[in-house]
Amino acid sequence: MSATLTIATSDAYDRCEAITKAQAANFYYGIRLLARERRRAMCAAYAFARRIDDIGDGELAHERKLALLEEAAGQLAELERTGVSPEPSDAVLVALADTHTRFSLPAGAMGELIDGVRMDVEGVSYERFEELVLYCRCVAGAIGRVCLAIFATRRGGAAESDRAQVESLADDLGVALQLTNILRDVREDAENGRIYLPGEDLRRFGVAVELDGAGAMERSAGKLAALAAEQGDSLTELVRFEAERAEQWFERGLLLVPQLDRRSAACVSAMAGIYHRLLERIEADPAAALRSRTSLSGSEKVRVALRSITGRGA
């Protein structure tokens, strides 16, 4: 019988950092500003979150996706219970287990991410904005609370005296980031059979979208482009309306920044600043966001990160 391969914790963190650097196109600009121990912990959390997202966004059959999510949920539960990776050869789980122990990550938060991705796989749609916010809290707000456990807070700030308030701000910022993701990816998601915009808002702006029995948009490449051509003004106004809503969540969530120490504040300002810049671009030209995925150049991201270091805000 061959012995089970065990990966060293330092090597596991190296692997997670490589995953984050390669795949976290926006977040790594902020993560790299943290001190080494906190940076590596953030990379472990990101690598696990990325694994869950990839299951939901992949090409596997519906039932296989659900089975993999259930397996990940079981591994996470055991990791949180024991503080040890259930798979000693799995770099992501080994690093996450060490991070969970070192930083006392909130139990159940990563599980909420799995719940949110399960909703994606099941094709859940949202009738009211409040329902969409609950989804955003699952997939992004919970990650915000994980990040808060890793960040260092400002000595003497509200973060030391009112933890619940600060966690609420982290949750609000997570919602802002996820709403921006939804607007950035609205065309791509629609072409892949998903629509996140609330049904009541679609009707309010007179946007006619055919939904199947599971609530997801009928799969058809280019469907949103055709819809934009037919109902251009209505659809662009809907996107602008949702962008203005996301701005309100940013306004609240960014109140978290002054509660963090210098490096953690710079990290949050950089990550949030990049997404806020994306949102501003979408709000200024919703029609362009419907034609193609909105993005920032590498130089723009660097400028946002530099502003965060100098304390000039997101």
Secondary structure by P-SEA (a helix, b strand, c coil): ccccccccaaaaaaaaaaaaaaccccaaaaaaaccaaaaaaaaaaaaaaaaaaaaaaccccaaaaaaaaaaaaaaaaaaaacccccccccaaaaaaaaaaaacccccaaaaaaaaaaaaaaaccccccaaaaaaaaaaccaaaaaaaaaaccccccccccccaaaaaaaaaaaaaaaaaaaaaaaaaaaaaaccccccaaaaaaacbbbbbccccccccccaaaaaaaaacaaaaaaaaaaaaaaaaaaaaaaacccccccaaaaaaaaaaaaaaaaaaaaaaacaaaaaabbbbbcaaaaaaaaaaaaacccc
